[in-house]
Structures are given as structure tokens and as C-alpha cells.
Amino acid sequence: MMEYREEDYLMLSGIQHFAFCRRQWALIHIEQQWSDNEYTIEGELLHKNAHDPYFNEKRKDVIISRAMPVHSRTMGVSGECDIVEFQKSSDGVTLHGHRGCYNIYPIEYKKGKPKDTQIDILQLTAQAMCLEEMFSAEIKEGCIFYGETKRREPVVFTDELRTTVKSYFDEMHQLYDKKYTPRVKWSKSCNACSLKDVCMPKLGKTVSVKEYIHKTISEE
């Protein structure tokens, strides 16, 4: 099985950008462009507690690790898990400095509420796959905590999700190696993108500059 060198690792969190829009991912991760909007800022605030190292704790039979670094040599990615719960179990993995065995349960924090797409689910699946490789373990389930609903939404890591994650990372590596930024067709989702002023997706359509300016002014 092919393994990537550490210097060739991509950001694990990039799969969320890639699943949303390949061009957005390339603008951020290849061209190093970024712009905050109210959505990205709210997301950063929600993650502050999850990533605070002073919040590491143990609750009875559960060890909680925050901002845990993870990586995968076979997928060529690295990143952090918001929270990983190590839940005591008779058939789990052993942990250095702790007695007994533990099941691994990754948790991702997101603002808002569950989406109609698999964007968040794919990111969590990628984290689980990294943890499986690191601990030589099988992780069947994790969850996503949404700030708006204040609820954990369980995610089962199916073979279909795992295949999609692998194929996305393969494509990301190919684009990154070529330093290629894909074109994109404008859609309603572009309005929520923090990079819409950099990307200018509407210019990708075959319309005249006059028509573009007129339409933009009309929408405002």
C-alpha cells in the first residue's frame, strides 16, 4: 500500500472545503487565499472550547482528549480532532498510562444545524479513518455536535463513506501536485462562501461584462 511522506500531507479539514466546492478548496489550499465572513467566524468561536487544552479531563470510564493531532500515511493527510472520547470497553484498544481497554469515539463540533449534504460527515469519517490507522483499531461510529441544536448527531462510518473519503483525498493530491484550480459553475451556495469575491463564480459564465454588472446591481 502506498504511503505519503509527511511533507506531502494535505490538511484533513480540507475535505470539507473540497466536498463543498473543488474550486474553494483549491483557492484556500493551493493558492493560499482566505477571507472570513460571519459563518467562518461563528465556527471559530464554537471551536474555542473544544480546542482548549485546559479542558482535558476524565469522567468515570471516559477519557476526553481535545484538539488531538491525527494523521494518515496511506491517505496523506493530517489535522486535529475536536474531541476524541476513549470509552472503557472490554474489547477496545490499550492506552499508555491507563488500565483496561477503550473504544475510540470521535466528535466534531459544528455551528448551525445538521446539513442536507455529507460535508460534515465526510470530515468526521476522515478523522475516524486516521484514528483507526494510528491505533490499529476499528471505529464504527462517532458523532457531530451542532451549536444551534445543542445535540449530538450519531454517524455510522459505512464502507460507502470510507470509499468517498479515499477518492476525495486521491483527487485532492492530484490537483495539489498539478497546482491546478478547477473552474466552477455558479450556484446559490456561492452566496454563503467567504471567497465569493475572490472566486467571482459568475464570471465563469459566458456573459458579457455589461450583463454581469447589470445583474449584480439588480441583485443588490
PyMOL commands that set and color helices and strands:
alter all, ss='L'
color gray80, all
select helices_A, chain A and resi 6-8+14-20+22-29+38-50+53-55+119-135+159-178+188-192+196-199+201-204+209-219
alter helices_A, ss='H'
color red, helices_A
select strands_A, chain A and resi 10-11+57-59+62-72+77-89+93-94+101-110+141-146+151-156
alter strands_A, ss='S'
color yellow, strands_A
deselect
rebuild
show_as cartoon
